[in-house]
Amino acid sequence: MTYRVLWPMIRWPDGRDIEEASVADGGVAEFCERYADVTNDQWANCDALVCAPDVPDEYRSRLDKCRIFVTPKVGFDNIDLAAWGALGIPVCNVPDYGTQEVADHAIALMMSLMKGITFHTRELKKDPRVFWRPALNPYGKRLSASTFGVVGLGRIGTAAALRAKAFGMDVVFYDPYVSNGSDLAIGVRRVHSLTELFSISDAVSVHAPLSDETTKLINAEVLAASKPGLVLINTARGPIIDLDALYEAMRTDQVRAAGLDVLPEEPANPEHPLIESWAADEEWIDHRLLITPHSAFYTPESVYDMRFKGGEVALTYLSSGRLQNCVNETYLQHRR
């Protein structure tokens, strides 16, 4: 039997070989650039959908045969899990395509700030002789004498924790959903409140998923508990940090520096006070904020994994019934 796997809004501009290869063992790949370009036959007769954003209701109602929806990324907060569950269609994500890359990026942001990499580079550009001053770094601290805090000890949080341990850092985490013993398994310490984590950490790296519970999880109250000199890193989801609260915390030196790969608004809102001050190189924030464009996940290898595993997860379920990474199990009363 040949299964029809539909990518209704493909976003990669460089060919479709990866997607086609992912379903070659029993499936045929079909692609469209926009939802509006998908034919009624494709909606009605596809066996699986692979799409990063959610499929609008008007098109979801046309699915007669579809048995699985795969969003080829980690986050699924923009997917209507209940609506898919009501149709008997499991929703699956691809949680492992960029684990190493995001953990590396978090550590890179921390290191760039704590070791003054970008700071020294920019100062030396002004005058290579005058600013040839090794002791000029305002954030320098021995890593093995520092505490690395992790918010969310999932796959990426664990990978970041192990990297920090390799530098000799004391690693502490907060995650109320991780079972007892996880700390012992990888040799880290556990605390039971965010304020405690922030009060003892020299650097905090955020690795929690986005949900109603985690939106603005890092708020003014949490930031007020920060240990002096804190470096805050976020490579998870932008809305987890209250950007207004971070702005105030940095203005008052409650937080020394921040490295952000994600923001509540993407692309960055140039009118937000924090972004505006950073872009203008205002003296008070100079060298204290690093921003990257939600690029932590990106390497050619991780993009290949994202694209291949989306189709692979779909075809595995269609051909063998083995369901991987289902994220709407609680809404599924039956399966098609």
C-alpha positions as CSV (number, residue, x, y, z in Angstrom):
1,M,0.0,0.0,0.0
2,T,1.2,3.5,-0.8
3,Y,0.4,6.3,1.6
4,R,-0.1,9.9,0.6
5,V,1.9,12.3,2.9
6,L,1.0,15.9,2.3
7,W,3.1,19.0,3.1
8,P,0.4,21.6,2.6
9,M,2.7,24.6,3.3
10,I,6.3,23.7,2.6
11,R,8.7,26.4,3.6
12,W,12.1,25.2,2.4
13,P,13.3,26.8,-0.8
14,D,16.0,24.3,-1.8
15,G,14.2,21.2,-3.2
16,R,12.1,18.4,-1.8
17,D,14.6,15.5,-1.9
18,I,14.8,15.2,1.9
19,E,11.0,15.0,2.4
20,E,10.7,12.6,-0.5
21,A,13.4,10.4,1.0
22,S,11.7,10.4,4.4
23,V,8.6,8.6,3.0
24,A,10.2,6.7,0.1
25,D,9.7,3.3,1.8
26,G,5.9,3.1,1.3
27,G,4.7,6.6,0.8
28,V,4.5,9.3,-1.8
29,A,5.2,13.0,-0.9
30,E,3.0,15.8,-2.1
31,F,3.8,19.5,-1.7
32,C,2.1,22.8,-1.8
33,E,3.3,26.3,-1.1
34,R,0.1,27.6,0.4
35,Y,-3.0,26.1,2.0
36,A,-5.1,27.7,-0.8
37,D,-3.2,25.7,-3.4
38,V,-4.1,22.3,-1.9
39,T,-6.8,20.6,-4.0
40,N,-9.9,19.1,-2.5
41,D,-8.6,15.7,-3.5
42,Q,-5.4,16.2,-1.6
43,W,-7.2,17.3,1.5
44,A,-9.7,14.4,1.3
45,N,-7.3,11.6,0.4
46,C,-4.0,12.4,2.2
47,D,-3.1,9.8,4.9
48,A,-0.9,12.2,6.8
49,L,-0.1,15.9,7.1
50,V,3.3,17.4,7.9
51,C,3.2,21.1,8.6
52,A,4.9,23.6,11.0
53,P,2.0,25.9,11.6
54,D,-1.5,24.6,12.4
55,V,-4.0,23.9,9.7
56,P,-7.0,26.3,9.8
57,D,-10.4,24.8,10.6
58,E,-11.7,25.4,7.1
59,Y,-9.2,23.0,5.7
60,R,-9.1,20.6,8.7
61,S,-12.8,19.9,8.1
62,R,-11.9,18.5,4.6
63,L,-9.8,15.7,5.9
64,D,-11.5,12.4,5.3
65,K,-8.6,9.9,5.5
66,C,-5.9,11.7,7.4
67,R,-4.6,9.6,10.3
68,I,-1.8,11.7,11.7
69,F,-0.6,15.3,11.8
70,V,3.1,16.0,12.4
71,T,4.5,19.4,13.2
72,P,8.2,19.1,12.4
73,K,9.5,21.1,15.3
74,V,9.7,21.0,19.1
75,G,7.1,23.6,20.1
76,F,3.4,22.8,19.6
77,D,1.8,25.7,21.5
78,N,0.4,27.1,18.2
79,I,-1.4,23.8,17.4
80,D,-5.1,23.2,18.4
81,L,-4.5,19.9,20.1
82,A,-8.1,19.5,21.2
83,A,-9.5,20.0,17.7
84,W,-7.2,17.4,16.2
85,G,-8.0,15.0,19.1
86,A,-11.8,15.5,18.4
87,L,-11.1,14.2,14.9
88,G,-9.3,11.2,16.2
89,I,-6.0,12.4,14.7
90,P,-2.9,12.2,16.8
91,V,-0.5,15.2,16.7
92,C,3.2,14.5,16.9
93,N,6.2,16.7,17.1
94,V,9.9,16.3,16.3
95,P,11.6,17.0,19.7
96,D,15.1,15.8,19.0
97,Y,16.3,17.6,15.8
98,G,18.1,20.5,17.4
99,T,18.9,19.3,21.0
100,Q,22.7,19.6,20.7
101,E,22.5,22.9,18.7
102,V,20.3,24.7,21.2
103,A,22.3,23.6,24.2
104,D,25.5,24.6,22.4
105,H,24.0,28.0,21.6
106,A,22.9,28.6,25.2
107,I,26.4,27.9,26.4
108,A,27.9,30.1,23.7
109,L,25.8,33.0,24.7
110,M,26.8,32.6,28.4
111,M,30.5,32.2,27.4
112,S,30.4,35.2,25.1
113,L,29.1,37.4,28.0
114,M,31.1,35.9,30.9
115,K,34.3,35.8,29.0
116,G,33.8,39.2,27.3
117,I,34.2,37.9,23.7
118,T,32.0,40.4,22.0
119,F,32.9,43.1,24.5
120,H,36.6,42.9,23.8
121,T,36.0,42.6,20.1
122,R,34.0,45.8,19.9
123,E,36.3,47.8,22.2
124,L,39.4,46.7,20.2
125,K,37.7,47.9,17.0
126,K,37.5,51.4,18.5
127,D,41.3,51.5,19.1
128,P,43.4,48.3,19.0
129,R,46.1,49.9,21.1
130,V,44.2,51.8,23.7
131,F,41.8,49.0,24.4
132,W,44.4,46.2,24.5
133,R,43.4,45.7,28.1
134,P,42.8,42.1,29.3
135,A,41.4,43.2,32.6
136,L,38.7,45.4,31.0
137,N,36.1,42.6,30.9
138,P,33.4,43.6,33.3
139,Y,31.8,40.1,33.6
140,G,34.8,37.9,33.9
141,K,34.5,35.1,36.5
142,R,36.0,31.7,36.9
143,L,33.5,29.2,35.5
144,S,34.5,26.5,38.0
145,A,33.6,28.9,40.8
146,S,30.2,29.7,39.2
147,T,26.7,28.2,39.6
148,F,24.8,27.4,36.4
149,G,21.0,27.4,36.9
150,V,18.7,25.5,34.5
151,V,14.9,26.2,34.2
152,G,13.5,23.0,32.7
153,L,15.5,19.8,32.8
154,G,14.1,18.2,29.6
155,R,16.2,17.1,26.7
156,I,17.8,20.4,25.9
157,G,18.0,21.5,29.6
158,T,19.9,18.3,30.4
159,A,22.2,18.8,27.4
160,A,23.0,22.3,28.6
161,A,23.5,21.1,32.2
162,L,26.0,18.5,31.1
163,R,27.9,21.1,29.0
164,A,28.1,23.4,32.0
165,K,29.3,20.5,34.2
166,A,32.1,19.9,31.7
167,F,33.4,23.4,32.5
168,G,33.4,22.6,36.2
169,M,30.3,24.6,37.0
170,D,28.0,23.8,39.9
171,V,24.7,22.9,38.2
172,V,21.3,23.5,39.8
173,F,17.9,23.1,38.2
174,Y,14.3,23.9,38.8
175,D,11.6,21.7,37.2
176,P,8.5,20.7,39.1
177,Y,7.6,18.1,36.5
178,V,10.8,16.1,36.5
179,S,10.7,13.0,38.6
180,N,12.9,12.5,41.7
181,G,16.2,11.0,41.0
182,S,16.8,12.9,37.7
183,D,19.3,15.1,39.6
184,L,21.2,12.0,40.8
185,A,21.3,10.5,37.4
186,I,23.4,13.3,35.9
187,G,25.0,14.7,39.1
188,V,23.2,18.0,39.5
189,R,21.3,19.7,42.3
190,R,17.7,20.4,42.5
191,V,15.8,23.4,44.1
192,H,12.1,23.7,44.5
193,S,11.4,27.4,43.6
194,L,12.5,29.7,40.8
195,T,13.4,32.4,43.3
196,E,15.8,30.1,45.0
197,L,17.3,29.1,41.7
198,F,17.8,32.8,40.7
199,S,19.2,33.7,44.1
200,I,22.1,31.2,44.0
201,S,22.9,31.2,40.2
202,D,25.6,33.2,38.4
203,A,24.0,32.2,35.1
204,V,20.5,31.0,34.5
205,S,19.5,29.2,31.2
206,V,15.9,28.8,30.3
207,H,14.8,25.5,28.6
208,A,11.1,25.2,29.4
209,P,8.3,24.7,26.9
210,L,5.8,27.6,26.3
211,S,2.4,27.2,27.9
212,D,-0.1,29.2,29.8
213,E,1.8,28.2,32.9
214,T,5.2,29.3,31.6
215,T,4.2,32.5,29.9
216,K,6.0,35.3,31.8
217,L,7.3,32.7,34.2
218,I,10.4,34.8,34.5
219,N,8.8,37.9,35.9
220,A,9.7,40.9,38.1
221,E,9.3,38.9,41.3
222,V,11.7,36.2,40.1
223,L,14.2,38.7,38.7
224,A,14.2,40.6,41.9
225,A,15.6,37.5,43.6
226,S,18.6,37.4,41.3
227,K,22.1,37.0,42.6
228,P,24.1,40.1,41.9
229,G,25.8,39.9,38.5
230,L,23.3,37.4,37.1
231,V,23.6,36.4,33.4
232,L,20.3,35.3,32.0
233,I,20.1,33.1,28.9
234,N,16.9,32.2,26.9
235,T,17.0,29.8,23.9
236,A,13.6,28.3,24.7
237,R,10.6,30.5,23.9
238,G,10.4,34.3,24.1
239,P,7.2,34.8,26.1
240,I,8.6,32.8,29.0
241,I,10.5,36.0,30.0
242,D,8.6,39.2,30.8
243,L,10.6,41.5,28.6
244,D,9.3,44.6,30.5
245,A,10.5,43.1,33.7
246,L,13.9,42.2,32.2
247,Y,14.3,45.8,31.0
248,E,13.7,47.2,34.5
249,A,16.0,44.5,36.0
250,M,18.8,45.4,33.7
251,R,18.2,49.2,34.2
252,T,18.6,48.7,37.9
253,D,21.5,46.3,37.6
254,Q,19.5,43.5,39.2
255,V,20.5,41.5,36.1
256,R,24.0,42.1,34.8
257,A,23.6,40.7,31.3
258,A,21.3,38.7,29.0
259,G,21.7,36.5,25.9
260,L,18.4,36.1,24.1
261,D,17.8,33.9,21.0
262,V,14.0,34.2,21.4
263,L,11.7,37.2,22.0
264,P,8.0,37.6,22.8
265,E,7.7,39.3,19.4
266,E,9.6,38.0,16.5
267,P,11.1,39.6,14.5
268,A,12.2,41.9,17.4
269,N,9.9,44.9,18.1
270,P,12.3,47.9,17.6
271,E,10.0,50.1,19.8
272,H,10.3,48.0,22.9
273,P,12.4,49.9,25.4
274,L,14.9,47.1,25.8
275,I,15.4,46.5,22.1
276,E,15.5,50.3,21.4
277,S,18.2,50.9,24.0
278,W,20.2,47.9,22.7
279,A,19.9,49.0,19.1
280,A,21.0,52.5,19.9
281,D,24.0,51.3,21.9
282,E,22.9,53.3,24.9
283,E,25.8,53.4,27.4
284,W,23.9,51.7,30.2
285,I,23.3,48.5,28.2
286,D,26.4,48.5,26.0
287,H,27.9,45.0,26.0
288,R,25.3,43.6,28.3
289,L,22.7,42.2,25.8
290,L,23.3,39.7,23.1
291,I,20.4,38.9,20.7
292,T,20.3,36.2,18.0
293,P,17.4,35.7,15.6
294,H,15.9,32.5,16.9
295,S,18.9,30.7,15.3
296,A,20.0,28.5,18.1
297,F,18.6,25.4,16.4
298,Y,20.2,26.0,13.0
299,T,22.9,23.9,11.5
300,P,22.6,22.0,8.1
301,E,22.5,18.8,10.1
302,S,19.6,19.9,12.4
303,V,17.6,21.2,9.4
304,Y,18.0,17.8,7.7
305,D,16.8,16.0,10.8
306,M,13.8,18.4,11.1
307,R,12.8,17.8,7.5
308,F,13.4,14.1,7.4
309,K,12.0,13.1,10.8
310,G,8.7,14.9,10.1
311,G,7.9,12.5,7.2
312,E,9.5,9.5,9.0
313,V,7.3,9.9,12.1
314,A,4.2,10.1,9.8
315,L,5.1,7.0,7.7
316,T,6.1,4.9,10.7
317,Y,2.7,5.4,12.2
318,L,0.9,4.7,8.9
319,S,2.8,1.6,8.1
320,S,3.3,0.0,11.5
321,G,0.9,1.8,13.9
322,R,3.8,2.9,16.1
323,L,3.1,6.4,17.4
324,Q,6.0,8.6,18.4
325,N,6.1,11.9,20.3
326,C,2.3,12.2,20.5
327,V,1.4,15.5,22.2
328,N,-2.4,15.4,22.2
329,E,-2.9,12.0,23.9
330,T,-5.2,13.5,26.5
331,Y,-7.6,14.7,23.8
332,L,-7.7,11.5,21.8
333,Q,-10.8,9.5,22.5
334,H,-10.2,7.3,19.5
335,R,-7.8,7.1,16.6
336,R,-8.7,7.0,12.9
